[in-house]
Amino acid sequence: MGIIILIFGAIVGSFLNVCIYRLPRDKSIIVPNSYCPDCKKPIKFYDNIPILSYIILRGRCRHCNAKISIRYPIVEFITALLFLFLFKTNGLSIEFFVMIFFVSLLVVISFIDLEFQIIPDVLSIGGLIIGLILSFFRQNFGFFDALFGVVLGGGVLFAIAFGYQLIRKIEGMGGGDIKLIGMIGAYCGIKGVIFTIITGSLFGTIVGIPAMLIKGKDSKYAIPFGPFLSLGAVMYIFYGKILVVAFLNILRS
């Protein structure tokens, strides 16, 4: 069953690649079928097998020999692993299917934000609305858990961003990040939001400060925050409760 989940995850990852490429370019994710961005020729099904086709073709288009981005197998591999870990954690349950939808959104958002430094509303706001709807079908997580996560989570980040802009007179955080944390709240609740903001900020600082030192002070927007928030949310899904309990025990001791 684990092998089946891995294959399923890789196939979904292939579709996520389509979303990553087309959504920020305002292209349909349904039609046309997959094609080479350089020569525009359709990709045959045997050249569109997740991960394997990239290896067989040595990262080149069969028709024009243009280089295929390494992002394609990376996204497929990451998605497959995430699906497998979610299956090991939740089994074939409603929670499993809710979470694979959630992490799929996070994967697409992360790679779009890395390349374009934008988070499309169709993903953040659309995912938020779907998360609220799905909360009615989840166990141990209800509609009000999701609603509080959205309102309080998005509200906290908005307040921080507004305060920073008020004091410094410059934008400190994009609206896309605020919408993203609101979406995360719809799936993880207020505890997940707090955990995500803290861990996302920590990872962002660890990566961002060296990048700013290397590229110079004018590169403060060079590192998008979306991928770090997404990483924090994924950590919460798998290890959040354990880490929170461990942290509280440290504070009590």
C-alpha positions as CSV (number, residue, x, y, z in Angstrom):
1,M,0.0,0.0,0.0
2,G,2.9,2.3,0.7
3,I,4.2,1.8,-2.8
4,I,0.8,2.7,-4.2
5,I,0.6,5.9,-2.1
6,L,4.1,6.8,-3.3
7,I,3.1,6.4,-7.0
8,F,-0.1,8.3,-6.4
9,G,1.8,11.1,-4.7
10,A,4.3,11.3,-7.6
11,I,1.4,11.5,-10.1
12,V,-0.2,14.2,-8.1
13,G,3.2,16.0,-8.0
14,S,3.3,15.9,-11.8
15,F,0.0,17.8,-11.8
16,L,1.2,20.2,-9.2
17,N,4.1,21.0,-11.6
18,V,1.5,22.0,-14.1
19,C,-0.1,24.3,-11.6
20,I,3.2,25.8,-10.6
21,Y,4.1,26.6,-14.2
22,R,0.7,27.8,-15.4
23,L,-1.1,29.6,-12.5
24,P,1.3,32.5,-12.2
25,R,1.3,32.9,-16.0
26,D,-2.6,33.0,-16.0
27,K,-2.8,29.8,-18.1
28,S,-5.4,27.1,-17.8
29,I,-4.3,24.1,-15.8
30,I,-6.7,21.8,-17.7
31,V,-6.0,22.5,-21.4
32,P,-3.9,22.0,-23.3
33,N,-2.1,18.8,-22.4
34,S,1.5,19.0,-21.1
35,Y,3.9,20.5,-23.6
36,C,7.5,21.6,-23.8
37,P,7.8,25.3,-22.9
38,D,10.5,25.8,-25.5
39,C,9.3,24.0,-28.7
40,K,5.6,23.9,-27.6
41,K,5.3,20.3,-28.8
42,P,3.0,18.0,-26.7
43,I,4.7,15.6,-24.4
44,K,3.9,12.0,-25.0
45,F,2.6,9.9,-22.1
46,Y,5.7,7.8,-22.0
47,D,7.8,11.0,-21.6
48,N,5.5,12.2,-18.8
49,I,6.1,9.5,-16.2
50,P,6.9,11.2,-12.9
51,I,10.6,11.2,-12.0
52,L,11.5,8.3,-14.3
53,S,11.0,10.2,-17.5
54,Y,13.3,13.0,-16.3
55,I,16.0,10.4,-15.6
56,I,15.5,8.6,-18.9
57,L,15.5,11.8,-20.9
58,R,18.5,13.1,-18.9
59,G,16.6,16.3,-18.2
60,R,16.2,17.2,-21.8
61,C,13.2,17.6,-24.2
62,R,13.0,14.7,-26.6
63,H,12.2,17.0,-29.5
64,C,14.3,20.2,-29.1
65,N,16.8,19.0,-26.5
66,A,15.9,22.0,-24.3
67,K,16.8,21.6,-20.6
68,I,14.0,20.5,-18.3
69,S,14.0,22.2,-14.9
70,I,15.1,20.1,-12.0
71,R,12.0,21.4,-10.2
72,Y,9.8,18.8,-11.9
73,P,11.3,15.7,-10.3
74,I,11.9,17.5,-7.1
75,V,8.2,18.4,-6.7
76,E,7.1,14.9,-7.7
77,F,9.5,13.4,-5.2
78,I,8.6,15.7,-2.3
79,T,4.9,15.2,-2.9
80,A,5.3,11.4,-3.0
81,L,7.1,11.5,0.3
82,L,4.6,13.8,2.0
83,F,1.7,11.5,0.9
84,L,3.5,8.5,2.2
85,F,4.2,10.1,5.6
86,L,0.6,11.3,5.8
87,F,-0.6,7.7,5.1
88,K,1.7,6.3,7.8
89,T,0.3,8.9,10.2
90,N,-3.4,8.8,9.3
91,G,-4.1,5.7,7.3
92,L,-6.8,5.8,4.6
93,S,-9.0,8.2,6.5
94,I,-10.8,11.5,5.9
95,E,-8.0,13.3,7.6
96,F,-5.5,11.7,5.2
97,F,-7.4,13.1,2.1
98,V,-7.8,16.5,3.8
99,M,-4.1,16.7,4.6
100,I,-2.9,15.6,1.1
101,F,-5.0,18.4,-0.4
102,F,-3.6,20.8,2.2
103,V,0.1,19.9,1.6
104,S,-0.5,19.9,-2.2
105,L,-1.5,23.5,-1.8
106,L,1.5,24.3,0.3
107,V,3.9,22.7,-2.3
108,V,2.4,24.7,-5.2
109,I,2.4,27.9,-3.1
110,S,6.0,27.4,-2.0
111,F,7.5,26.9,-5.5
112,I,5.4,29.7,-7.1
113,D,6.6,32.0,-4.3
114,L,10.2,31.0,-4.7
115,E,10.1,31.8,-8.4
116,F,7.7,34.7,-8.7
117,Q,7.5,36.0,-5.1
118,I,3.7,35.9,-5.3
119,I,1.0,33.7,-3.8
120,P,-2.1,33.5,-6.1
121,D,-5.4,34.2,-4.3
122,V,-6.9,31.2,-6.0
123,L,-4.6,29.1,-3.9
124,S,-4.6,31.0,-0.6
125,I,-8.2,32.3,-0.4
126,G,-9.6,29.3,-2.4
127,G,-7.8,26.9,-0.1
128,L,-9.0,28.8,3.0
129,I,-12.6,28.5,1.9
130,I,-12.3,24.8,1.1
131,G,-10.6,24.3,4.5
132,L,-13.5,25.8,6.3
133,I,-15.9,23.5,4.4
134,L,-13.8,20.4,5.0
135,S,-13.7,21.1,8.7
136,F,-17.3,19.9,8.9
137,F,-16.1,16.4,8.0
138,R,-13.0,16.1,10.1
139,Q,-12.6,14.3,13.4
140,N,-11.2,16.2,16.4
141,F,-11.2,19.4,14.4
142,G,-14.4,21.3,13.9
143,F,-15.6,24.4,12.1
144,F,-14.8,26.8,14.9
145,D,-11.3,25.5,15.2
146,A,-10.8,26.3,11.6
147,L,-12.6,29.7,11.9
148,F,-10.5,30.8,14.9
149,G,-7.4,29.7,13.0
150,V,-8.3,31.9,10.1
151,V,-9.5,35.0,12.0
152,L,-6.9,35.0,14.8
153,G,-4.0,33.7,12.6
154,G,-4.6,36.0,9.7
155,G,-5.4,38.9,12.1
156,V,-2.2,38.5,14.1
157,L,0.0,38.6,11.0
158,F,-2.0,41.5,9.6
159,A,-1.6,43.4,12.9
160,I,2.2,42.8,12.8
161,A,2.5,43.9,9.2
162,F,0.3,47.0,9.7
163,G,2.3,48.0,12.8
164,Y,5.6,47.5,11.0
165,Q,4.4,49.6,8.1
166,L,3.1,52.3,10.4
167,I,6.4,52.6,12.3
168,R,8.9,52.0,9.5
169,K,6.8,53.5,6.7
170,I,7.6,50.6,4.5
171,E,5.8,47.3,3.8
172,G,7.1,44.6,6.1
173,M,5.0,41.6,4.9
174,G,3.1,41.0,1.7
175,G,-0.7,40.4,1.7
176,G,-0.1,37.0,0.2
177,D,1.7,35.8,3.3
178,I,-1.2,37.0,5.5
179,K,-3.7,35.2,3.4
180,L,-1.5,32.1,3.5
181,I,-1.3,32.0,7.3
182,G,-5.1,32.4,7.3
183,M,-5.4,29.4,5.0
184,I,-3.0,27.4,7.3
185,G,-5.3,28.3,10.2
186,A,-8.2,26.8,8.3
187,Y,-6.5,23.4,8.4
188,C,-4.3,23.6,11.6
189,G,-6.2,25.9,13.9
190,I,-4.8,28.6,16.1
191,K,-2.2,26.3,17.7
192,G,-0.9,25.4,14.2
193,V,-0.8,29.1,13.2
194,I,1.3,30.1,16.2
195,F,3.6,27.2,15.7
196,T,3.9,28.0,12.0
197,I,4.6,31.7,12.5
198,I,7.4,30.9,15.1
199,T,9.1,28.1,13.1
200,G,8.6,29.9,9.8
201,S,10.2,33.0,11.2
202,L,13.0,31.0,12.7
203,F,13.8,29.2,9.4
204,G,13.3,32.4,7.5
205,T,15.8,34.2,9.7
206,I,18.4,31.4,9.5
207,V,18.3,31.5,5.7
208,G,17.4,35.2,5.1
209,I,20.2,36.9,7.1
210,P,23.1,35.2,5.3
211,A,21.3,35.8,2.0
212,M,21.0,39.5,2.8
213,L,24.6,39.7,3.9
214,I,25.7,38.1,0.7
215,K,23.5,40.0,-1.7
216,G,23.5,43.4,0.2
217,K,21.1,45.4,2.2
218,D,18.8,46.2,-0.7
219,S,17.8,42.5,-1.1
220,K,15.4,42.4,1.9
221,Y,12.6,41.0,-0.3
222,A,14.9,38.5,-2.1
223,I,13.8,35.7,0.2
224,P,10.0,34.9,0.0
225,F,8.4,34.0,3.3
226,G,5.7,31.6,1.9
227,P,8.0,28.5,1.7
228,F,9.1,29.0,5.3
229,L,5.5,29.3,6.5
230,S,4.7,26.2,4.5
231,L,7.6,24.3,6.0
232,G,6.4,25.3,9.5
233,A,2.9,24.1,8.7
234,V,4.2,20.7,7.5
235,M,6.3,20.4,10.6
236,Y,3.2,21.0,12.7
237,I,1.2,18.3,10.9
238,F,3.8,15.7,11.7
239,Y,5.6,16.8,14.8
240,G,3.8,19.9,16.1
241,K,2.0,18.4,19.1
242,I,5.2,16.5,20.2
243,L,7.3,19.7,19.9
244,V,4.7,21.9,21.7
245,V,4.5,19.4,24.6
246,A,8.3,19.2,24.8
247,F,8.6,23.0,24.8
248,L,6.0,23.4,27.5
249,N,7.8,20.8,29.6
250,I,11.0,22.7,29.3
251,L,9.3,25.9,30.4
252,R,7.8,24.1,33.5
253,S,11.1,22.5,34.5
